[in-house]
Structures are given as C-alpha cells and as structure tokens.
Amino acid sequence: MDETVSAVDVEHKFSLILRGFREGRSYVVISHGRPVARIIPADAHRAEFPRSRAALLSRLERQPLIDAGNWNRDDAYDDER
C-alpha cells in the first residue's frame, strides 16, 4: 500500500523518503489535496515491467488493424496552429 505524502514534505523530508524506498515503501504525492505522482522504489519498477509489457502486447494483438492512410514523417510532426 502506498503512503501519502504532501509535495512540501517530499521537499523537506527527502532523505527520510529515500530511506523508505530502501525499505520497499512507495508514496503517492499530494499537492493541493490531489494526487500528482506515485513514486516507487526502482527495484519495484523493474519487477513490474515484464508484466506490463506482456499485458500491453496482448492488448495490441487483440485490437483490430485500422487503415491510417498514407502519411510521412512531416505529417506526423505537423504543428499548424
């Protein structure tokens, strides 16, 4: 379960939070009463990556192909505003 910590506490208590990561804790950072980030230990991310990748590939395999038409690199970066 994630611990909730304010953005101000992250700034002021960073060394304590780092110690928490070493102990396997993860945190949800709150700013103005709203969650803005989830911070997890680096090892937890590595352990979750293969599952996330497998889930994404499985989902992509189930989606039907669509005709996106003809486009080139310039079209992909067209910023007409």
N, C-alpha and C positions, 0 to 999 in steps of 0.2 A: 504494500500500500504506500502511495506517495505521501510525503509530508508536505504541508502547505507552508510557504514562507513568503513574506512580502518582498517586493523588489528592494525596498530600503534595507531589510535585514540581509538580503543577499550581498549588498554592497558593504554593509558594516560587519557582517559575520562570515565573510567568505572563507576564512581558514577553518571555521567550525563546520561549514557546509562541506568543504573538501574532505575533512575527517569523516563526515557522514558518508560520502561516496566510498571511501575506503572500507567502510563497514557495510556497504551494499545498499545504502539508502538512496532513494530518488526523491525529487522535490517537484512540486508544482509552484511556480512563481506567480504571485497575485499582485496586480497593480490596479489601484482604484477599485478594488473589490472584484476584479475579473481575472480569470486565469490567462496568462500571456505566454507561458513557456513551461515545458516539462523538461527537467534536467535529470538525466540518468547516468549512472556510472558507465565508463567507457566499455568495460567488460560486458555489461548487460546488453549494450547495443550490438556487440559482435555476436553474442549468443542468439539474439533475436533475428539478425539479418537473414540467415538461410531460410527460416520460416516465412519471413516477409517476402523474400524473393520468390519462393515456391508458390505462395498464395497469389502474388501478382501474375506470375507466368500462367498459372492455372486459370485465372480470371481472363487474361488476354486470349488464351486458347479457346475459351467458350464464347467470346464475343464474335459476332459476325463481321466479315470484312465489309468495308464501305468504299464506294468509289469517291476518292478525294479529288478527282480531276487531275489535270496537268498543272504542275506548278514547279517553280525553280527556287533556288536559294534566295534570290532577290525578292520574290513574292513572300517568302516566309518572314523576311525582315522588313516588310513594307510598313512604314510608320506615317502614313498620310493622316495628318491631324488637322 
